[in-house]
Structure formats: C-alpha cells, structure tokens
Amino acid sequence: MTGEAGGRAPREAPAAESSFARFWRLDPDVSFLNHGSFGACPVAVLERQAELRDELEREPVDFLVLRLPERLAEVRAVLGGFLGAEPDDLAFVPNATTGVNAVLGSLDLNPGDELLTTTHAYPGCRNALAHACARTGARLVVADVPFPLEGEDEVVAPVLAAVSPRTRLALLDHVTSPTALVFPIERLVGALRERGVETLVDGAHAPGMVPVDLDRLGAGWYTGNAHKWLCSPKGAAFLHVREDLQTGARPAVTSLGYSEVASPARFRAEFDWTGTCDPTPWLTIPAALDALASLLPGGWSEVMTRNRALALEARDVLGETLRVSPAAPAEMIGSMASVPLPMATPGSVAARLGPQGLGLWLRERSVETWLYPWPSPGGMLVRVSAQLYNAKAEYERLGALLAEALVR
C-alpha cells in the first residue's frame, strides 16, 4: 500500500478523527462505529479489486477457466500462512453464514440427534441450525451463557453441561456477534473433543481481530470472514475443514465438481467452483493483508493490539457516561465491545424507539453504531467497533447522544 492510499492525495482529517481515516472512503461526516457488521475496505484494496474486475471483463473465459484455479491456490497459501492452516484445508465461500450452512448440509443427521449452540450465537446461524433440525428431526440445544459475566468459566461450564450422548455437533462463536465476547475457543474445542463432540466454529469476526491458529485449534470446521476485520471486499470468506473430515464436506451449492466418490480431490473441486460468481473479493485478500499491515510498524500484531486498546477505551467512555459497569473482563474483549444500556426514562427517545429506531435516531445525528435487544435493565445492548480509522472523540459523541436519548 502506498503512503497516500493508493496514490491519491489524502483528505484533511478533522481534529476528532483518526489520522488513518484518510485510507478509507468512509463518509467523513459520519462517525462509523460499526465496522463489525460489514467491515470497510481501504482505498488501495478497492483499487486492486477494480484492476482485477477490469481484467475479468476483458477476457472472462481466460480469467475464470484458465487462470482462476492457480490464483485461488496462491491466495490459499497466503491466507493459510496468516491463519496457521494448511492451504489445502481451506475453501472459499462468500460469507461465514454460507460456511455454516455448508457444514450443516454435509452432516447425516437423524431424529433425536442434538445440535448444540449458545444464547450468544449469531441469529442467522441459529436459524440455520433450526432449519437443519426441522429438516432432519434433530433437536436444537441452546446453552444459556450469561451476559454480563465475570469470566471464561461462565462460558465453558454451561456449554459442557449441555452435552449429551446425542450431541452430534457444537456450533460456537469465536467472537460473539451481539455481545462482542472472545470465547475461550481452545478450551471449548478441546473439552468437546474429549467428549466425542466435534465443533463448528463461527469465526466471522475473529480473523484480523484476534490471533487465529487453525491447525493448533483442531476444530472440525472453522468458518470466518475476510471482509470484516481483514478489510477485504464484501464476499470474501473461508471455510477450514480438518483433513479427516474433508471427504464428507460438501458446499452449499452443487455444481460441476460433484462426484459420487468421496475424496479430498472432490473437496477441492466442489468448493472451488459452485457456479459463476465474481471471485475478485477472494483474490484481493493478499492486498488487504498487506494494506493493513503496512499502516503500523508492528504489522498485524500492532493493528490488533491498537484496535483492542481502543475498544476497551470506548467501553470505558460509554460506561462512565451511562454509569454502567463493564459487562465482561478485559481479556474477553477484542476489537468490539458491547455495553448493556441502563433503563430508559418512560417517554424518552430510547424507550419509545427501541433498538432499531434508536439506531436510526443516532444515524440521523451522524453516528453509525449497532444496537441489539437483550434481557438487561434497558432491554438492549450497544455494540461499538474499533478500527484504525476511529478515534476516542467519536465514542464520546456516541455516549453523549445515548445519555440524551435515555432521559426524557
């Protein structure tokens, strides 16, 4: 990445803005505190994707038929190095939800089998579990993990207590979506394997937020997004399948690579081509990895450390302004933090509008964040994200607006 965001002159940063904001195309008039939902792509990465799209449209057959397999292999090698994974154990998918659905569709479930997850699961993936149960007669078991909580044991204990001889699979988040907790995923995967239960890890938020070492983790399946904290274009995600499970792994879409013969070769052939699509989000992953790493002397390690420190600072700002205590220990926080809102005064903006309406109210005031209904005194959480383009003053602005919205 060039020093001036792909060769373009950076715009002047307002006093309250991070000096890194010039490397993104985000609206300078909006405090964008919701990187966790869809990510945001740096200018240099978008420019690299545009180059690839131009090449694709000049000669689609050459690009998609002759050159794409080799290019995907090159990206797998780069991504595997970043994730601590053998490249051939990785397959590309458009998003982590597709990865979850592919795994669930590959399982031979029977009536009475149990699929385990937690109350912190991403709603879309919980829906996928519910659909798999409705289709096969399996039963969905949901472990009640509290929030707020005091430590990792309050995650591990309810999950293990929910395991039974009928448990076929545990779908667990590495970083939870609504509550922004970094689950003790190594402890969970290891303890579940000791009990004969394989884990599908929903790592939608983890790559680029926390260190990931997939070979060391040893989960049966792990799916994650590159378009969130790795800052690749939307539509870039991966599914990691442990080698001994690859013969049974099938993509969510059956296409030209299908074979009745189960083999590692089928795994690669089926996932590499599920029909015509735009592969440039996957092919741009190396550019995204380079772009973020180039912004700080310590590379990705410093990016993750800086973002985590800012997320904790944001949580403190909101907690002090709203007079609420931290909902989780600092060691369970990555680059996002969720704060349970206190009870709103009857008739106040927050009481009248609820999570979705309050989010729109904040957006009208040039603050983009994410609110979610949760069984807490105020009935909702506010989740803030911290990326290099953010600054402390933006969270102070959010805190002031929330304080205004909570009181009539």
Protein Blocks (a to p, Z undefined) as FASTA:
>chain_A
ZZkggoiacddddfkbcfklmmpccdfkbccfblmmnopadfklmmmmmmmmmmmmmmmm
lmmmmmmmmmmmmmmmmmmmmnopafklpccdfbfklmmmmmmmmpccdehiacdddfkb
cfklmmmmmmmmmmnopacdddddddddfbfklmmmmmmmmpcfklmbdcddfbdfklop
acdfklmmmmmmmnopacdddfklmnopaccdfklnopabdcddfklmnopaehiacddd
dfklmmmpccfbdcfkpcfbdcfklmmmmmmpgcjcdfklmmmmmmmmmmmmmmpmnlmm
lmmmmmmmmmmmmmmmmmmmnopacfbdfklccfbccdddddddehiaklmnommlmmmm
mmmnopacdddddddfkopacdddddfkbcfklmmmmmmmmmmmmpZZ
